Amino acid sequence: MLDAILPVLAGISILAGSIFSLLAAIGILRLPDLFTRMHAASKAGTMGAGLMFLAVALISFNGSVILRAFVGFLFVLLTAPVSAHLLARAAYFAKQPMTSLTRFDDLKDAPPPND
């Protein structure tokens, strides 16, 4: 019974991860400025990769593969948002222009980083 359900769940997970990855790619192409593009890439890209890792863990019946998929997911989950934040902060202080649709600038009064 479980042998019939796990491939279906893995297929659904791959399909959902592919959709999130596609949305991340479309967001990179369609959004107006660097900051919103990075938001789309980090959020949707992390979710897409996480669902792909889940599919690998579901379809394999090998403990070491499941452990590697879990560790890979944790690595992406911890590094993608942090790197996107650091890149956006560096771009902000390098005077990368924001779209005119931006309403709030929380870093307006922040001191620039020390070089």
Z-matrix of the N, CA and C atoms (Angstrom, degrees):
N
C 1 1.447
C 2 1.529 1 111.47
N 3 1.338 2 115.60 1 -47.34
C 4 1.462 3 120.17 2 179.60
C 5 1.527 4 111.31 3 -66.42
N 6 1.340 5 116.06 4 -31.04
C 7 1.468 6 119.90 5 178.36
C 8 1.520 7 111.76 6 -65.98
N 9 1.311 8 118.78 7 -23.31
C 10 1.465 9 121.98 8 179.12
C 11 1.525 10 111.90 9 -88.91
N 12 1.321 11 117.34 10 -28.59
C 13 1.465 12 120.58 11 -176.05
C 14 1.522 13 112.17 12 -83.60
N 15 1.326 14 118.29 13 -39.70
C 16 1.474 15 121.10 14 -175.45
C 17 1.530 16 113.27 15 -61.32
N 18 1.337 17 121.13 16 -42.48
C 19 1.466 18 118.24 17 176.53
C 20 1.535 19 113.64 18 -63.54
N 21 1.317 20 116.72 19 -32.62
C 22 1.468 21 120.08 20 177.10
C 23 1.530 22 109.83 21 -68.14
N 24 1.313 23 117.05 22 -45.13
C 25 1.467 24 120.63 23 177.48
C 26 1.528 25 111.42 24 -62.94
N 27 1.337 26 116.34 25 -38.87
C 28 1.463 27 119.75 26 177.99
C 29 1.526 28 110.16 27 -65.73
N 30 1.318 29 117.37 28 -39.73
C 31 1.462 30 120.40 29 177.64
C 32 1.515 31 112.33 30 -64.27
N 33 1.329 32 116.26 31 -41.34
C 34 1.471 33 119.96 32 176.84
C 35 1.525 34 110.12 33 -64.13
N 36 1.319 35 117.12 34 -40.10
C 37 1.459 36 121.12 35 179.12
C 38 1.534 37 111.54 36 -65.77
N 39 1.321 38 116.86 37 -40.33
C 40 1.470 39 120.11 38 177.00
C 41 1.519 40 110.80 39 -64.72
N 42 1.336 41 116.19 40 -42.51
C 43 1.459 42 120.04 41 179.14
C 44 1.531 43 111.16 42 -63.52
N 45 1.329 44 117.19 43 -44.97
C 46 1.465 45 120.79 44 178.62
C 47 1.531 46 111.08 45 -64.98
N 48 1.332 47 117.43 46 -41.51
C 49 1.463 48 120.47 47 177.59
C 50 1.513 49 111.92 48 -63.90
N 51 1.325 50 116.70 49 -37.26
C 52 1.462 51 120.55 50 177.38
C 53 1.521 52 111.27 51 -65.86
N 54 1.323 53 116.30 52 -39.08
C 55 1.466 54 120.15 53 179.08
C 56 1.533 55 110.01 54 -65.64
N 57 1.325 56 116.98 55 -43.74
C 58 1.469 57 119.24 56 177.84
C 59 1.526 58 111.22 57 -64.02
N 60 1.324 59 117.80 58 -39.64
C 61 1.464 60 120.36 59 177.79
C 62 1.526 61 111.18 60 -66.00
N 63 1.316 62 116.51 61 -38.32
C 64 1.470 63 120.07 62 176.27
C 65 1.525 64 110.79 63 -64.58
N 66 1.324 65 116.95 64 -42.08
C 67 1.462 66 120.01 65 177.52
C 68 1.527 67 111.25 66 -63.19
N 69 1.316 68 117.45 67 -36.94
C 70 1.466 69 120.38 68 176.61
C 71 1.528 70 110.28 69 -63.86
N 72 1.323 71 116.77 70 -42.72
C 73 1.467 72 120.23 71 179.25
C 74 1.521 73 111.36 72 -65.79
N 75 1.324 74 117.15 73 -41.39
C 76 1.465 75 120.42 74 177.74
C 77 1.525 76 109.91 75 -65.21
N 78 1.333 77 116.80 76 -38.95
C 79 1.463 78 119.93 77 177.66
C 80 1.514 79 112.34 78 -62.91
N 81 1.313 80 117.01 79 -37.86
C 82 1.465 81 120.06 80 177.66
C 83 1.529 82 110.56 81 -64.64
N 84 1.307 83 116.51 82 -37.56
C 85 1.461 84 120.09 83 -178.27
C 86 1.523 85 112.96 84 -78.74
N 87 1.323 86 118.46 85 -34.39
C 88 1.451 87 121.29 86 -168.98
C 89 1.523 88 115.87 87 -99.83
N 90 1.307 89 118.61 88 -25.04
C 91 1.456 90 119.97 89 -174.44
C 92 1.526 91 110.60 90 -75.01
N 93 1.341 92 117.00 91 152.88
C 94 1.459 93 120.28 92 -165.68
C 95 1.522 94 117.58 93 -77.78
N 96 1.316 95 119.49 94 -30.22
C 97 1.461 96 118.48 95 -176.40
C 98 1.527 97 110.80 96 -136.89
N 99 1.311 98 114.59 97 173.52
C 100 1.462 99 121.44 98 -175.70
C 101 1.517 100 112.37 99 -59.47
N 102 1.305 101 117.44 100 -38.80
C 103 1.458 102 121.27 101 -173.82
C 104 1.530 103 111.49 102 -69.17
N 105 1.314 104 117.50 103 -43.00
C 106 1.463 105 119.37 104 178.36
C 107 1.524 106 110.92 105 -73.01
N 108 1.315 107 117.59 106 -31.76
C 109 1.464 108 120.15 107 175.77
C 110 1.522 109 111.12 108 -64.97
N 111 1.319 110 116.28 109 -42.16
C 112 1.463 111 119.53 110 179.08
C 113 1.520 112 111.16 111 -66.81
N 114 1.319 113 116.98 112 -33.27
C 115 1.452 114 120.30 113 177.06
C 116 1.529 115 110.08 114 -63.51
N 117 1.313 116 116.63 115 -46.22
C 118 1.465 117 120.26 116 179.35
C 119 1.521 118 111.13 117 -63.50
N 120 1.312 119 116.36 118 -42.97
C 121 1.464 120 119.73 119 -177.85
C 122 1.522 121 111.62 120 -66.48
N 123 1.324 122 117.25 121 -40.94
C 124 1.463 123 118.40 122 -176.35
C 125 1.528 124 112.02 123 -76.38
N 126 1.304 125 118.05 124 -41.26
C 127 1.469 126 119.51 125 -176.85
C 128 1.525 127 111.85 126 -74.87
N 129 1.322 128 116.65 127 -56.90
C 130 1.461 129 119.52 128 -176.90
C 131 1.530 130 111.37 129 -70.98
N 132 1.315 131 116.97 130 -34.93
C 133 1.460 132 120.08 131 178.05
C 134 1.515 133 112.45 132 -65.28
N 135 1.319 134 117.14 133 -39.40
C 136 1.458 135 121.20 134 177.59
C 137 1.522 136 110.77 135 -66.01
N 138 1.322 137 116.42 136 -42.33
C 139 1.462 138 119.68 137 178.48
C 140 1.525 139 111.15 138 -64.94
N 141 1.333 140 117.13 139 -42.18
C 142 1.462 141 120.84 140 178.54
C 143 1.516 142 112.10 141 -62.18
N 144 1.321 143 116.28 142 -45.36
C 145 1.469 144 119.69 143 178.86
C 146 1.522 145 111.13 144 -65.51
N 147 1.326 146 116.76 145 -38.75
C 148 1.456 147 120.02 146 178.82
C 149 1.519 148 112.42 147 -62.55
N 150 1.327 149 116.42 148 -41.00
C 151 1.461 150 119.30 149 178.23
C 152 1.523 151 111.64 150 -69.20
N 153 1.319 152 117.29 151 -33.05
C 154 1.469 153 119.74 152 175.55
C 155 1.535 154 110.85 153 -66.57
N 156 1.320 155 116.42 154 -42.66
C 157 1.468 156 119.62 155 176.39
C 158 1.531 157 110.88 156 -62.85
N 159 1.328 158 117.08 157 -37.80
C 160 1.461 159 120.54 158 176.71
C 161 1.528 160 110.83 159 -62.10
N 162 1.319 161 117.03 160 -40.71
C 163 1.462 162 120.45 161 178.78
C 164 1.523 163 111.06 162 -63.45
N 165 1.321 164 116.52 163 -41.73
C 166 1.471 165 119.69 164 177.85
C 167 1.525 166 110.34 165 -62.20
N 168 1.331 167 116.45 166 -42.29
C 169 1.461 168 119.82 167 179.71
C 170 1.526 169 111.38 168 -66.05
N 171 1.323 170 117.60 169 -36.09
C 172 1.461 171 120.51 170 -179.26
C 173 1.528 172 112.57 171 -71.48
N 174 1.309 173 116.63 172 -37.81
C 175 1.460 174 119.91 173 -172.77
C 176 1.526 175 112.49 174 -82.78
N 177 1.322 176 116.91 175 -24.74
C 178 1.465 177 118.32 176 -178.90
C 179 1.527 178 109.01 177 -90.11
N 180 1.292 179 115.39 178 143.34
C 181 1.461 180 120.20 179 176.87
C 182 1.523 181 110.01 180 -108.74
N 183 1.344 182 115.43 181 24.91
C 184 1.454 183 122.23 182 -178.47
C 185 1.527 184 108.01 183 -109.72
N 186 1.303 185 116.88 184 125.34
C 187 1.458 186 121.00 185 -177.33
C 188 1.513 187 114.01 186 -61.00
N 189 1.337 188 117.49 187 -37.11
C 190 1.464 189 119.15 188 -178.71
C 191 1.533 190 111.34 189 -70.00
N 192 1.322 191 117.53 190 -33.30
C 193 1.467 192 120.52 191 177.27
C 194 1.526 193 110.22 192 -69.76
N 195 1.318 194 116.08 193 -40.43
C 196 1.468 195 120.22 194 177.70
C 197 1.529 196 110.26 195 -63.26
N 198 1.328 197 116.81 196 -41.97
C 199 1.465 198 120.55 197 178.38
C 200 1.526 199 110.97 198 -64.29
N 201 1.329 200 117.63 199 -43.11
C 202 1.469 201 120.33 200 178.39
C 203 1.518 202 111.60 201 -64.76
N 204 1.330 203 118.28 202 -38.06
C 205 1.469 204 121.18 203 177.49
C 206 1.524 205 109.98 204 -64.50
N 207 1.325 206 116.70 205 -40.85
C 208 1.464 207 120.86 206 178.57
C 209 1.527 208 111.31 207 -65.67
N 210 1.313 209 117.30 208 -43.84
C 211 1.467 210 121.05 209 178.77
C 212 1.533 211 110.39 210 -66.38
N 213 1.319 212 117.34 211 -39.51
C 214 1.464 213 120.50 212 176.23
C 215 1.515 214 111.76 213 -61.98
N 216 1.335 215 116.42 214 -41.87
C 217 1.462 216 120.11 215 177.42
C 218 1.522 217 111.10 216 -63.38
N 219 1.326 218 117.44 217 -43.80
C 220 1.469 219 120.41 218 177.98
C 221 1.526 220 111.47 219 -62.01
N 222 1.333 221 116.62 220 -39.14
C 223 1.460 222 120.16 221 178.94
C 224 1.528 223 110.73 222 -62.40
N 225 1.318 224 116.96 223 -47.42
C 226 1.471 225 120.79 224 179.22
C 227 1.525 226 110.28 225 -64.94
N 228 1.322 227 117.04 226 -41.69
C 229 1.454 228 121.45 227 -178.90
C 230 1.530 229 111.93 228 -62.62
N 231 1.325 230 117.09 229 -35.28
C 232 1.463 231 120.11 230 -178.52
C 233 1.523 232 113.35 231 -86.52
N 234 1.322 233 117.99 232 -32.04
C 235 1.466 234 119.15 233 -172.85
C 236 1.529 235 114.17 234 -93.11
N 237 1.308 236 119.42 235 -33.98
C 238 1.466 237 120.63 236 -175.30
C 239 1.532 238 112.70 237 -64.29
N 240 1.321 239 120.67 238 -49.91
C 241 1.465 240 118.75 239 179.04
C 242 1.527 241 113.56 240 -66.12
N 243 1.326 242 116.67 241 -36.87
C 244 1.466 243 119.52 242 -179.43
C 245 1.524 244 110.59 243 -67.00
N 246 1.330 245 116.75 244 -44.35
C 247 1.469 246 118.91 245 179.68
C 248 1.523 247 111.01 246 -67.26
N 249 1.320 248 118.44 247 -36.65
C 250 1.468 249 120.42 248 177.22
C 251 1.531 250 110.44 249 -64.64
N 252 1.327 251 116.96 250 -40.11
C 253 1.460 252 120.39 251 177.84
C 254 1.530 253 111.17 252 -62.87
N 255 1.319 254 116.09 253 -45.85
C 256 1.468 255 119.35 254 -178.66
C 257 1.524 256 111.64 255 -66.06
N 258 1.317 257 117.26 256 -40.44
C 259 1.466 258 119.91 257 178.09
C 260 1.528 259 111.44 258 -66.30
N 261 1.324 260 117.47 259 -39.61
C 262 1.462 261 120.11 260 178.53
C 263 1.521 262 111.25 261 -66.62
N 264 1.317 263 116.56 262 -39.43
C 265 1.471 264 119.35 263 178.29
C 266 1.524 265 111.00 264 -65.40
N 267 1.329 266 116.45 265 -42.11
C 268 1.469 267 119.52 266 177.72
C 269 1.528 268 110.89 267 -64.64
N 270 1.320 269 117.22 268 -39.47
C 271 1.468 270 120.20 269 178.45
C 272 1.525 271 110.79 270 -66.40
N 273 1.327 272 117.42 271 -37.67
C 274 1.461 273 120.33 272 178.74
C 275 1.519 274 111.08 273 -62.52
N 276 1.327 275 116.74 274 -46.76
C 277 1.458 276 119.32 275 -177.87
C 278 1.527 277 112.10 276 -76.60
N 279 1.330 278 117.79 277 -12.65
C 280 1.463 279 121.33 278 172.10
C 281 1.526 280 110.60 279 -88.96
N 282 1.341 281 116.59 280 9.42
C 283 1.471 282 124.47 281 176.31
C 284 1.528 283 113.03 282 66.89
N 285 1.323 284 116.68 283 36.30
C 286 1.463 285 120.23 284 173.44
C 287 1.527 286 107.65 285 -66.85
N 288 1.340 287 118.69 286 127.47
C 289 1.476 288 119.36 287 -175.56
C 290 1.529 289 112.08 288 -69.03
N 291 1.335 290 113.71 289 144.50
C 292 1.459 291 120.93 290 175.46
C 293 1.519 292 108.72 291 -97.18
N 294 1.303 293 115.50 292 160.07
C 295 1.453 294 119.72 293 176.88
C 296 1.531 295 109.97 294 -68.38
N 297 1.297 296 116.25 295 157.04
C 298 1.465 297 119.78 296 179.21
C 299 1.529 298 111.71 297 -70.99
N 300 1.306 299 117.69 298 -12.44
C 301 1.463 300 121.88 299 179.05
C 302 1.527 301 112.78 300 -80.52
N 303 1.325 302 117.44 301 -8.67
C 304 1.461 303 121.11 302 179.93
C 305 1.517 304 109.26 303 -69.45
N 306 1.344 305 116.20 304 127.80
C 307 1.458 306 120.46 305 -177.40
C 308 1.522 307 112.98 306 -99.13
N 309 1.313 308 117.31 307 -34.57
C 310 1.460 309 120.82 308 -174.85
C 311 1.521 310 109.83 309 -119.82
N 312 1.320 311 115.13 310 140.94
C 313 1.457 312 121.88 311 175.75
C 314 1.525 313 107.19 312 -127.15
N 315 1.309 314 116.14 313 89.51
C 316 1.456 315 120.41 314 -176.28
C 317 1.524 316 113.26 315 -70.16
N 318 1.311 317 117.90 316 -20.44
C 319 1.462 318 120.61 317 -179.51
C 320 1.528 319 113.06 318 -94.58
N 321 1.311 320 116.83 319 7.07
C 322 1.461 321 121.01 320 -176.84
C 323 1.525 322 112.21 321 -56.26
N 324 1.326 323 117.07 322 -41.54
C 325 1.463 324 121.10 323 -177.93
C 326 1.517 325 113.45 324 -98.04
N 327 1.324 326 117.14 325 4.22
C 328 1.474 327 120.63 326 -179.02
C 329 1.515 328 110.40 327 -74.86
N 330 1.316 329 117.20 328 141.44
C 331 1.468 330 118.57 329 176.55
C 332 1.522 331 110.27 330 -70.76
N 333 1.316 332 117.84 331 144.83
C 334 1.463 333 119.72 332 177.89
C 335 1.524 334 110.24 333 -65.88
N 336 1.316 335 116.86 334 153.55
C 337 1.475 336 119.41 335 -179.42
C 338 1.527 337 110.47 336 -67.61
N 339 1.316 338 114.56 337 152.61
C 340 1.460 339 119.90 338 177.22
C 341 1.515 340 109.32 339 -76.10
N 342 1.306 341 116.91 340 134.44
C 343 1.465 342 120.79 341 179.26
C 344 1.492 343 112.02 342 -87.68
